[in-house]
């Protein structure tokens, strides 16, 4: 089944799958932001939820976010029928990602297409 426009129920299903992913000590160190114009979901590291004493380099935080992205990407393919899973890669502008407000966003780890747009 191919969904032409991302609806709230589909988005909720995708994010629910993502937050069910395993994470370091169940901290769920991620945040999601929908860009409705580009039909993409921005995946951010929630560094305040990281465990600095157990994971000072942030490796486990990144692995945890990767698990969430994997769940989200797998279900995106199943729900939206987009074919093979895309590799979620961050959009980079120099050393850091840039927020729409012009501020640098070092916590943005990936952007993932969550819709196929109107047909």
C-alpha positions in Angstrom: 0.0 0.0 0.0 1.4 3.4 -1.0 0.3 6.4 1.1 0.4 9.7 -0.9 0.3 12.1 2.0 1.7 11.5 5.5 -1.2 11.6 8.0 -1.1 12.0 11.8 -1.8 8.3 12.4 1.0 7.2 10.1 3.4 9.6 11.7 2.4 8.4 15.2 3.0 4.8 14.1 6.4 5.7 12.8 7.5 7.6 15.9 6.0 4.8 18.2 8.2 2.3 16.4 11.2 4.5 16.8 10.8 5.1 20.6 10.3 1.4 21.1 14.0 0.9 20.2 16.5 -0.2 22.8 18.6 2.6 24.3 21.3 2.9 26.9 19.7 2.3 30.3 16.4 3.1 28.6 17.2 6.8 28.5 15.7 7.3 25.0 18.2 10.0 24.1 16.5 11.2 20.9 14.1 13.9 19.7 12.1 14.1 16.5 11.0 17.1 14.5 8.8 16.9 11.4 9.4 19.2 8.5 6.0 19.1 6.8 7.2 20.9 3.7 9.9 18.5 2.9 8.1 15.5 4.4 11.2 14.6 6.4 11.7 13.7 10.0 14.8 15.3 11.7 16.4 13.0 14.3 18.3 14.7 17.0 20.4 13.5 19.9 19.0 14.6 23.2 22.3 15.0 24.9 20.8 16.0 28.3 19.3 12.5 28.4 22.8 11.0 27.8 24.7 9.4 30.6 27.9 11.5 30.8 29.6 9.3 33.5 28.8 6.0 31.9 29.2 7.1 28.3 31.5 10.2 28.3 32.2 10.0 24.5 28.5 9.6 23.6 29.1 6.4 21.8 26.1 4.6 23.4 24.0 7.7 22.8 24.7 7.5 19.1 24.1 3.7 19.0 20.8 4.3 20.8 19.7 6.9 18.3 20.8 4.6 15.5 18.5 1.9 16.8 15.6 4.4 16.8 16.4 5.4 13.2 16.6 1.8 12.2 13.1 1.1 13.6 11.7 4.2 12.1 13.3 3.5 8.7 12.1 -0.1 8.6 8.5 0.9 9.4 8.7 3.8 7.0 9.4 1.3 4.2 6.6 -1.0 5.3 3.9 1.7 5.8 4.8 4.0 2.9 5.9 1.3 0.4 9.0 3.2 -0.7 11.0 0.2 -1.7 14.5 -0.4 -0.3 15.3 1.4 3.0 17.3 4.6 2.5 20.5 5.1 4.5 19.7 7.9 6.9 22.5 10.4 6.5 22.8 13.8 8.1 22.6 16.9 6.0 25.8 18.9 6.8 26.6 22.5 6.2 30.2 22.8 7.2 31.1 21.4 10.7 27.5 21.5 12.0 23.9 21.3 10.7 22.1 24.6 10.5 18.6 25.2 11.9 16.1 27.2 9.9 16.6 30.1 12.4 20.3 30.2 11.3 21.6 28.7 14.6 24.0 25.8 14.3 22.5 22.4 15.3 25.2 19.9 16.3 22.6 17.5 17.8 21.0 16.8 14.4 22.1 13.2 13.4 19.8 12.4 10.5 17.0 13.4 8.2 14.7 10.7 7.0 12.0 11.0 4.3 8.7 10.0 5.8 6.3 10.6 2.9 6.1 10.4 -0.8 4.3 13.7 -1.3 1.0 14.3 -3.0 0.4 12.2 -6.1 
